[in-house]
């Protein structure tokens, strides 16, 4: 049936195959509209939050996201379901979501974690509005996010790097050095396979997890030496560059267990594996490499992200202020030369 409601054309199913019954339903709706008793009902008024999240995880998350991100979505959804599971979508209001934020803070959840949960919830609502036509409004859009401090000033000095390597077994030393010199993420190093490496061209090719694009990155001599050493003991049973004693991919949990053990032996504080990538960017910026180059080498999306990762220390900025001294000296020199020649002014 098709009819006009508040100046808008609406097309709805009568939910019956009986033509006469459909006509009676149609005329009943027209009568209710005339009497002001008919209100448009959307599926979301009866769908529960649980139904929405199940549909989101099955139809969107598992199909469009890498496995690691899909698993994270399921974990975030579990927290949300504890509070909203049996509520219909129409019952979920900005007030309830705000109360959820307070509850999660009291439970000790980090601001970033709460924001991840709200982002997942908001995305599911957006799909319910735009693609599934269950609703017209997203209640999460009216709720503010938690304030997050993204600045983390931690990178390895060369002295700390030596201590860490001295405290690590040889197999881990190779992984640490390769990560420091290639700026690859932990999963990218552990998943690296020989077809991705070009020893002659001194490059490696990385498949971006999020947008599926390929990046070919240059290798410096230190990283290349690691690959050449690994090539000499290459295991014909696997394509992985780095592998365990059984010839299989190194498990991330085993790597981190050994990594944190080395950190304790080296007496280093507040260091994560991801800080090796942080160290790469910081060292380049401190050496005066422009941020655009650092961004491209590290495959960060924006310059802003690079500035967050690559914190300066005072000496790396000294060259900037010393330019002022050079400019003033040049001006004084030009002024003196002009006076000698009898010129009245200098631009």
N, C-alpha and C positions, 0 to 999 in steps of 0.2 A: 504494500500500500504506500501511496505517496500523498503527502498533504503539507499544508503551510502552517508553521507555528512561529509566532512572533516575527513574521516577515521572512522566515527562513524555510526553504524547501527541505522536508525530511522524508527519507525513504527507509521504511522498516519492514521487516518480515512480520506477517501475522501469525507465524509459527503453526500453520495448519495447511493441509493439502485440500481441505474441503472449501470449495469456492463460496458456497452460501454462508458458511461460518465466517470465512474471511471477510465477506461483505458486511456481516453484522458487526464484526470487530472494528472494521473500518469506520462504519457509521457511528458506533459507540464512541470511538476516539474523537470524531468530528464533534459529537455532542458534548463531550467533556471539555474540548477546547473552547467551544462556544460558552460554556458555563464557567470557564476558568478553573476547572477541576483536573485538567490533564497536565502532567509534568513529564518532561522527557527523562526517561530512566536509562542510564548507561550500565553496561555489564559490570563495571567496576563497583557499582553500589552493592553488588551481591558477591563478587569475587573476593576471596580472602587474600591476605598478604602472602600466606603460604603458597597459594596457587600462583601468584604472580612470580614469586622467587623461583619456584620449581620450573615454570615456563622460561624464565630468564636464563637459568643455569643450563637447561637442556637445549633450548633453541638458539641462544645467543652465546653464552660464555664458552661452552664446550666446543662450539663450531668456529668461533672467531678469535679465540685467545689461545696462547701457548699453554701447555699442560700446567706449568708452574703457576701461571696467573689464574687459571681455572681453579686450581686447588685452593689458591688464596681466596678467590671469590666464594667458594663453598664455606671456608672458615669464617669469613666476614658475615655471610648469610646466616650461619648458625647463631651468631650473637644477636643479629637482628630478629630472628625468628623467636627467640626467647621472650621478646617483649611484644611483638606484633603478629605472631603466627595466626591466631584465630580471629583477628580483627578484619572486617571488610575494608577494602581500600577507601571507601567513602568515610569510614570512621577514623582514619588516620589523619590527624590534624597537625599543623606546625607546633601547637602546644605539646602534644604527645611526643613529638620528635625532640623538642627542646628538653622535655623531662627525661627522655632517653639519654641525651647527652650528659645531663647531670648525673644520672645513674651510673653511666660508664666511667665518668670521672671519679666517682666515689669508689668504684670497683678497682681503680688504679690503672685504667686504660690510658695509654699515651695519647696526647692530642692528635698526632699523626694517624694513629690507629682509628680513632673516632672519626676523623675526616675520611679515611678510606671507607669506613662503614657507611657513612652518609653519602659518599660519592657513588657507591654501589647501589644503594637504595634509590638515589636520585636517577641513576641511569635506567634502572628497572622501571621506574615510574614514567620516564620519558618514552621508553619503548611502548609502555601500556597506553600512552596518549597518542603517539605519532603513528605507530604501526598496528597495534592491536585494537585501537579505538575503544578502549575500556573506560577512559576518563577524559576529563578536559583540563584538569589542573594538577600540578605537581606540588604537593605540600612541602617537600624537602627544599624547593627553590626559595622558600620564605624563611628558611632557618639558617642562621649564620654558622660559619665553620669555626673550629677551634684555632687559636693562634699557635703557630708552630715556629720554633726557632730552628731554621734550616742550616745555620752556620755551624760548622764543625771544623775547628782549626787543628787538624791532626795529620801530620805527614812524617815520613821518616827522614831524619838527617842521614848523611852518609856514614857517620859514626854509629848510629842506631842500626842502619842496614847491616853493617859489618857484624855487630853483636847478634843480630837476628840470624844471619847466615851461619855464624859460628855455632849457634845453638841448635841448628837444624840438620837433619840427616841429608845426605846428598840428593835423594830424589825430591825432597822438598825445596832444597836450595835452587834446583833448576826451575821449579814452578814459581818460586818467589822472584827470581831474577827475570824470568820470562814475563811475568806479570808487570814488574816494575818498568821494563823496557818496551812493552807493547801496549800498555794501558787497556788490556783486555779484561773483561769481567771474569769472575771465577768460573762460571759455567762455560764461557767461551774457551777458556784455556783447557779445561777438563774435556770438553767436547772436540777439541781441535784434532783434525785428521790430516793425513799426509796429502791427499788431493788438494787441500786448501793452501799448502805451502809451496812456494816457488823459490828454491834455494838459489837458482841461477839469477832470477830477477830480483832476489832479496825482498820478497813481498809475501804477505799472507792475505787470503780472501775470507771475509767474515760475512755470514748471512745474518742480517739484522732480524731479531726475534719479533719485533713489533710490526714493522712494515714490509718484511720479507725482501728488502732490497739487499744488494751485495756491495760490500766495500772492500777495495783492495788497498792494503796499508803497507807502507814501507817498513823495513826492519833495519835497526841499527846493528852494528857489528856484534855487540854483546848478545842480542837476541838471536842473531844468525848463528853464533857459535854454539848456542844451546841446541838449535835445530840440527846443526851438523853433527854434534855429539850424539844426539838422539838417533840420527839417521844411521850411524855406525852400528847401533845395537837394535835396529828396527826389528820388531817382532812380526813375522810373516802371517801370524794368526789374527792380527788386528791392524786396522788402519789408524788407530789412535796414536798420536805422537807421544802422549804421556799415559802410561798404563801401570797397573799394579803387578805384584808377583805372579798372578795368574794370567797375565796378559789381557786383563779387562780394564775398562775405564775406571779411573780412580774415584772412589766414592767421596762425595763432598764432605760427609760427616767425618770420615777418617782423616781427610786433609785438615779440616778445622781442628780436630782433636790434637793432631801433631803440631799444628800452627800455634795453638794457644799454649801447648806445653813449651814450645820454643820461646814464646813471649815471656813466660814465667822465668825460664832459665836465663834469658837475656835481660831480665829485670826491666822490661818495657811496660809502660802504662797506657791504658785506653787505646789499644790498637786493634783494628779489625782488618780482615783480608781486603775489604773494599778500599781501605786507606792506601793500599799499594797503587791503586788507580789514582787516588787523590794525590799521592806523592809524585806520580808522573806529571800531572798538570802543574803542580806547585813548582817543581824543579824547572820546568820549561819557562814559566812566567818569571821566576826569579832570575833566569838567565837572559831575560829580555825578549823572548819569543813573543810575537804578537798574538793577541787573544784569538784572532780568526784562525790562525794556523793551529793553535792548541785545540780549538773547537773541532776542527776538521780531523785532526789526528786522533782525538779522543771520541769522536762521533757523538758529541753532545748536540742537542737540538738548537740551543741558543747560546749567545755570548754570555747572557746573564747567568746561566748555569755554570759556565767556566769560571766566572768571577767568584762564585760561591765556593767552588772547589779549590781554586788556585789563589790562596791568600799570600799577599806580599809580606816580606819582612823589611824593616827600614832600609837596609843597604840596597835592596833591589830597586828602591825608589829614588836613591840618591842621584842617579843619572838624570832623572827628570828635573830636579831642582837645580842641578849644576848647569843646566842649559841656560838658566837665567844669568848666571855669572858670565857665561860665554857671550851672551847677547849684549850684556852691559859693557864687557871689554871691547867687543867689536864696535859698539857705538862710540866709546871713548876714543878708540883708535881712529875711527873715521872723523870724529870731531877735531882731534888734534891735527890730522892731515889737512882738513879743510881750513883750519886757522892758519896753517903754514902757507896755504895757497891764497889766503885772503878771501875765502868764500864766507858769506855772511851766515848761512845756516846749512844744516844738514837734515835731510828728510829721515 
